[in-house]
Amino acid sequence: MSASLRSVEGQDEASILREIQSALLGLRFGSVEITVHNGQVVQIERKEKFRLQQPTPRNS
């Protein structure tokens, strides 16, 4: 997992919503967690799960 530091100072509501939308983009299984401190969004975390399907059994 990688983390990137982004400046929150001076960000408006639209840019925060774009970041949340970006975290949701392409997410099939998982979650997006938004951390708020003193009424401001300070962190957006994306957790993605990959579901592996079991191979179908062969009848011999």
C-alpha distances in whole Angstrom, upper triangle without the diagonal:
4,7,10,14,16,20,21,25,27,25,27,26,26,23,21,22,21,18,18,19,17,14,16,17,17,15,17,16,14,14,14,15,17,18,21,23,27,27,24,21,19,15,14,11,10,9,10,12,14,17,19,23,25,28,31,34,37,40,42
4,7,10,13,17,18,22,24,22,25,25,24,21,19,21,19,16,17,18,15,13,16,17,17,16,19,18,16,16,15,15,17,17,20,22,25,26,23,19,17,14,13,10,10,11,12,15,17,20,22,26,29,31,35,37,40,43,45
4,7,10,13,15,18,21,19,22,22,22,18,17,19,17,14,15,17,14,12,16,17,18,17,20,20,17,16,14,14,14,14,17,19,22,22,19,16,13,10,10,9,10,12,14,17,19,23,25,29,32,34,37,40,43,47,49
4,6,10,12,15,18,16,19,20,20,16,15,17,16,12,14,16,14,13,16,17,19,18,22,22,19,18,15,15,15,15,17,18,21,21,18,15,12,10,10,10,12,14,16,20,22,26,28,32,35,37,40,43,46,49,51
4,7,9,12,15,14,17,18,19,15,14,17,16,13,15,17,15,14,18,19,21,21,25,24,22,20,17,16,15,14,16,16,19,19,16,13,10,9,11,12,14,17,19,23,25,29,31,35,38,40,44,46,49,53,55
4,6,9,11,10,13,15,15,12,11,14,13,10,13,16,14,14,17,18,21,21,25,25,22,20,17,16,14,14,15,16,18,18,14,12,9,9,10,12,15,18,20,24,27,30,33,36,39,42,45,48,51,54,57
4,6,8,8,11,14,14,11,11,14,14,12,15,17,16,16,20,21,24,24,28,28,25,23,19,18,15,15,15,15,16,16,12,11,9,10,12,15,18,21,24,27,30,33,36,40,43,45,48,51,54,58,60
4,6,5,9,11,12,9,8,12,13,11,13,16,16,16,19,21,24,23,27,27,24,21,18,16,13,12,12,12,13,13,9,8,7,9,11,14,17,21,24,27,30,33,37,40,43,46,48,52,54,58,61
4,6,9,12,13,11,11,15,15,14,16,19,19,19,22,24,27,27,31,31,28,25,21,20,16,15,14,13,13,13,10,10,10,12,15,18,21,25,27,31,34,37,40,43,47,49,52,55,58,62,64
4,6,10,11,10,11,14,15,14,17,19,19,20,23,24,28,28,31,32,29,26,23,21,18,17,16,15,15,14,11,12,12,15,17,20,23,26,29,33,35,39,42,45,48,51,53,57,59,63,66
4,7,8,6,7,10,11,11,13,15,15,17,19,20,24,24,28,29,26,23,19,19,15,15,14,15,15,13,10,10,11,13,14,17,20,23,26,30,32,35,38,41,45,47,50,53,56,59,62
4,5,6,7,9,10,11,13,14,16,17,19,20,24,24,28,29,26,23,20,19,16,16,15,16,16,13,10,11,13,15,15,19,21,24,27,30,33,36,39,42,45,48,50,54,56,60,63
4,6,5,6,9,10,11,12,14,15,17,18,22,22,25,26,24,21,17,17,14,15,13,15,15,12,10,10,12,14,14,17,19,23,25,28,31,34,37,39,43,46,48,51,54,57,60
4,5,5,6,9,10,10,12,14,15,16,20,21,24,25,24,21,18,18,15,17,16,18,19,16,13,12,15,15,15,18,19,23,24,28,30,33,36,38,42,44,46,50,53,56,59
4,5,5,6,9,10,10,13,14,15,19,20,23,24,23,20,16,17,14,16,15,17,18,16,13,11,13,13,12,16,17,21,22,26,28,31,34,37,41,43,45,49,52,55,58
4,5,5,6,9,10,11,13,14,18,18,21,22,20,17,13,13,10,12,12,14,15,13,10,8,10,10,9,13,14,18,20,24,26,29,33,35,39,41,44,47,50,53,56
4,5,5,6,8,10,11,12,16,16,19,20,19,16,13,13,11,13,14,16,18,15,12,10,13,12,11,14,14,18,19,23,25,28,31,34,37,40,42,45,48,51,54
4,5,5,6,9,10,10,14,15,18,20,19,16,13,15,13,16,16,19,21,18,15,13,14,13,11,14,14,18,19,22,24,27,30,33,36,38,41,44,47,50,53
4,5,5,6,9,10,13,14,17,18,17,14,11,12,10,13,14,17,19,17,14,11,12,10,8,10,11,15,16,20,22,25,28,31,35,37,39,43,46,49,52
4,5,5,6,9,12,12,15,16,14,11,8,9,8,11,13,16,19,16,14,10,12,10,7,9,9,13,14,18,20,23,26,29,32,35,37,41,44,47,50
4,5,5,6,10,10,14,15,14,12,10,12,12,15,17,20,22,20,17,14,16,14,11,12,11,14,15,18,20,22,26,28,32,34,36,40,42,45,48
4,5,5,9,10,13,15,14,13,10,13,13,16,18,21,23,21,18,15,16,13,10,11,10,13,13,17,19,21,24,27,31,33,35,39,41,45,47
4,6,8,8,11,12,11,9,7,10,10,14,16,19,22,20,18,14,14,11,8,8,6,9,10,14,16,19,22,25,28,31,33,37,39,43,46
4,6,5,9,10,9,8,7,10,12,15,18,21,24,22,20,16,17,14,11,10,8,10,10,13,15,17,21,23,27,29,31,35,37,41,44
4,6,9,11,12,11,11,14,15,19,21,24,27,25,22,19,20,17,13,13,10,12,11,14,15,18,20,23,26,28,31,34,37,40,43
4,6,9,11,12,12,16,17,21,24,27,30,28,26,22,23,19,16,15,11,12,10,12,12,14,17,19,23,25,27,31,33,36,39
4,6,7,8,9,13,15,19,22,25,28,26,24,21,21,18,14,12,9,9,7,9,10,12,15,18,21,24,26,29,32,35,38
4,7,9,11,15,18,21,24,28,31,29,27,24,24,21,17,15,12,11,8,8,8,10,13,15,18,21,23,26,29,32,35
4,7,10,14,17,20,23,27,30,28,27,23,24,20,17,14,11,9,6,5,7,8,11,14,17,20,22,25,28,31,35
4,7,10,14,16,20,23,27,25,24,20,20,17,14,11,8,5,4,5,8,10,14,16,20,23,25,28,31,34,37
4,6,10,13,16,20,23,21,20,17,17,14,10,8,6,5,7,9,12,14,18,20,23,26,29,32,35,38,41
4,7,10,13,17,20,18,16,13,13,10,7,6,5,6,9,12,15,17,21,23,27,30,32,35,38,42,45
4,6,10,13,17,15,14,11,11,8,6,5,6,8,11,14,18,20,24,26,29,33,35,38,41,44,47
4,7,10,13,12,10,7,8,6,5,6,9,11,15,18,21,24,27,30,33,36,39,42,45,48,51
4,7,10,10,8,6,6,5,6,8,11,14,17,20,24,26,30,33,36,39,41,44,47,51,54
4,7,6,5,4,6,7,9,12,15,17,21,24,27,30,33,36,39,42,45,48,51,54,57
4,5,5,6,6,9,12,14,18,20,24,27,30,33,36,39,42,45,48,51,54,57,60
4,6,8,9,12,15,18,21,24,27,30,34,36,40,43,46,49,51,54,58,61,64
4,7,9,12,14,17,20,23,26,29,33,35,39,42,45,48,50,53,56,59,62
4,6,9,11,15,18,21,24,28,31,34,37,40,43,46,49,52,55,58,61
4,6,8,11,14,17,21,24,27,30,33,36,40,43,45,48,51,55,57
4,7,10,14,17,20,23,27,30,33,36,39,42,45,48,51,54,57
4,6,10,13,16,20,23,26,29,32,35,38,41,44,47,51,53
4,7,10,13,17,20,23,26,29,32,35,38,41,44,47,50
4,7,10,13,17,20,23,26,29,32,35,38,41,44,47
4,6,10,13,16,19,23,26,29,31,34,37,41,44
4,7,10,13,16,20,23,26,28,31,34,38,40
4,7,10,13,16,19,22,25,28,31,34,37
4,6,10,13,16,19,22,24,28,31,34
4,6,10,13,16,18,21,24,28,30
4,6,10,13,15,18,21,25,27
4,7,9,12,15,18,22,24
4,6,9,12,15,18,21
4,6,9,12,15,18
4,6,9,12,15
4,6,10,13
4,7,9
4,6
4
